[in-house]
């Protein structure tokens, strides 16, 4: 176990140093989040004109919602799907198939290093901007539950994206599938609009899909109140449900990875 942890740390630190050399590329994304947030401010100002609440959320809570959504996007951002499909398509995945460390763990280690750098280049500057420029209340209702939920969001996003990347073992050129799936994932995760704004029938479907655990649930936990499809959960219950979903996603990812490797070696025979 100590050796495994040391390997993960080494890969993460190497990725951190690699991206630190090109941190201006990452810093450019600082413009995107605030601009999109400003658009949300204009939209919801008009929506809340003459209203105190919408679907149980006040205007300040709505701004906090999209502020937290932006931060979660920066923290849990993942490129494992694109990277894995590129490796499979180019044939370079064979070098990883021969290594004792499974590629999914290598990719996760890379993400740890990449997002560690993002904490001070993207997350902290954007949070300061939201607080001091836009006046958004970014204080979590329950810091412990909020941090745990965001960590689980980090894992869930990786598992889902990696599973999308694994489709390359069957489709080879899966870019179209990847783009469509990621769009549906963002919609179903509550990135563009809180899931509680969807029709009741659709909310019931979204409740059982894994995508809400990436954005919607951790955002509502951060705000301090979870509700979807008429189901109200305490923060502990919501995070517990999220943890169970992440565990299932992890098992599915490892099982799918094993099936992909069997197909990969089968093609080479």
SULUR-V641315 format. One record per backbone hydrogen bond with DSSP energy under -0.5 kcal/mol. CO is the residue of the C=O (numbers start at 1). NH is the residue of the N-H. If there is no record, write none. Layout:
BEGIN
CO;NH / CO;NH
END
This chain:
BEGIN
1;5 / 2;6 / 3;7 / 4;8 / 5;9 / 6;10 / 7;11 / 8;12 / 9;13 / 10;14 / 11;15 / 12;16 / 13;17 / 14;18 / 15;19 / 16;20 / 17;21 / 19;22 / 20;23 / 22;25 / 22;26 / 23;27 / 24;28 / 26;29 / 27;30 / 28;31 / 29;33 / 30;34 / 31;35 / 32;36 / 33;37 / 34;38 / 35;39 / 36;40 / 37;41 / 38;42 / 39;43 / 40;44 / 41;45 / 42;46 / 43;47 / 44;48 / 46;49 / 48;51 / 52;59 / 54;57 / 57;54 / 58;62 / 59;63 / 60;64 / 61;65 / 62;66 / 63;67 / 64;68 / 65;69 / 66;70 / 67;71 / 68;72 / 69;73 / 70;74 / 71;75 / 72;76 / 73;77 / 79;83 / 80;84 / 81;85 / 82;86 / 83;87 / 84;88 / 85;89 / 86;90 / 87;91 / 87;92 / 87;93 / 91;94 / 92;95 / 92;96 / 93;96 / 93;97 / 94;98 / 96;99 / 100;102 / 102;105 / 102;106 / 103;107 / 104;108 / 105;109 / 106;110 / 107;111 / 108;112 / 109;113 / 110;114 / 111;115 / 112;116 / 113;117 / 114;118 / 115;119 / 116;120 / 117;120 / 117;121 / 118;122 / 118;123 / 119;124 / 122;126 / 123;127 / 124;128 / 125;129 / 126;130 / 127;131 / 128;132 / 129;133 / 129;134 / 130;136 / 136;138 / 138;140 / 142;146 / 143;147 / 144;148 / 145;149 / 146;150 / 147;151 / 148;152 / 149;153 / 150;154 / 151;155 / 152;156 / 153;157 / 154;158 / 155;159 / 156;160 / 157;161 / 158;162 / 159;163 / 160;164 / 161;165 / 162;166 / 163;167 / 164;167 / 165;168 / 166;169 / 167;170 / 167;171 / 168;172 / 171;173 / 172;174 / 174;178 / 175;179 / 176;180 / 177;181 / 178;182 / 179;183 / 180;184 / 181;185 / 182;186 / 183;187 / 184;188 / 185;189 / 186;190 / 186;191 / 187;190 / 189;216 / 194;197 / 195;198 / 199;203 / 200;204 / 201;205 / 202;206 / 203;207 / 204;208 / 205;208 / 205;209 / 206;209 / 209;212 / 210;213 / 211;214 / 211;215 / 212;217 / 215;219 / 216;220 / 217;221 / 218;222 / 219;223 / 220;224 / 220;225 / 222;141 / 226;233 / 228;231 / 230;232 / 231;228 / 233;226 / 234;238 / 235;239 / 236;240 / 237;241 / 238;242 / 239;243 / 240;244 / 241;245 / 242;246 / 243;247 / 244;248 / 245;249 / 246;250 / 247;251 / 248;252 / 249;253 / 250;254 / 251;255 / 252;256 / 253;257 / 254;258 / 255;259 / 256;260 / 257;261 / 258;262 / 259;263 / 260;264 / 261;265 / 262;266 / 263;267 / 264;268 / 265;269 / 266;269
END
